[in-house]
Amino acid sequence: MPYEDFKPSDPVAFKIIQNAKEFGVDLLENENLLSEFLKTATTNLKQEEREKIEEIFVKLMKIEEDVQLSK
């Protein structure tokens, strides 16, 4: 089976991966990484913790963008 035909076992992860590909967010195309994120989504995170996670992702995306621009 070609890699392009691979379907993640989790339908939520599959939809996120599709959107990540469409919008060019390589980080979110990794099913294992998504599985870990989705597992933690079932835990109760405080608003402050969610904001810190969001801040980390924003910084990672900025770093990725800066690296791409410097090439």
C-alpha positions in Angstrom: 0.0 0.0 0.0 1.5 3.4 -1.0 2.1 5.9 1.8 -0.5 8.3 0.4 -3.2 5.6 0.9 -2.4 5.2 4.6 -5.3 6.0 6.9 -4.8 6.7 10.6 -6.8 4.5 12.9 -8.3 7.4 14.7 -10.8 9.4 12.6 -10.2 12.6 14.6 -6.4 12.2 14.0 -7.2 11.5 10.3 -9.1 14.8 9.9 -6.4 16.8 11.7 -3.8 15.2 9.4 -5.8 16.1 6.3 -6.1 19.7 7.5 -2.5 19.9 8.4 -1.5 18.8 4.9 -3.9 21.3 3.4 -2.5 24.2 5.4 1.1 23.0 5.3 1.5 22.4 9.1 4.0 19.5 8.9 4.2 19.1 12.7 0.6 17.9 12.9 1.0 15.3 10.1 2.6 12.9 12.6 -0.1 10.4 13.8 1.9 9.3 16.9 2.3 12.9 18.0 -1.4 13.6 17.4 -2.3 10.4 19.4 -0.4 11.8 22.4 -2.1 15.2 22.1 -5.5 13.5 21.8 -4.9 11.4 24.8 -4.2 14.5 26.9 -7.3 16.1 25.5 -9.3 13.7 27.6 -7.7 15.0 30.7 -8.9 18.1 32.4 -6.4 20.9 31.7 -6.7 24.2 33.4 -7.1 27.3 31.3 -3.6 28.4 32.2 -2.2 25.1 31.0 -4.1 25.3 27.8 -2.7 28.8 27.2 0.9 27.6 27.8 0.4 24.8 25.3 -0.9 27.2 22.8 2.0 29.5 23.4 4.4 26.6 22.8 2.8 25.8 19.5 2.8 29.4 18.3 6.5 29.6 19.1 7.2 26.3 17.3 5.3 27.5 14.2 7.2 30.8 14.3 10.5 29.0 14.5 9.5 26.7 11.6 8.4 29.8 9.6 11.7 31.6 10.3 13.8 28.5 9.3 11.9 28.2 6.0 12.4 31.9 5.2 16.1 31.7 5.9 16.6 28.9 3.3 
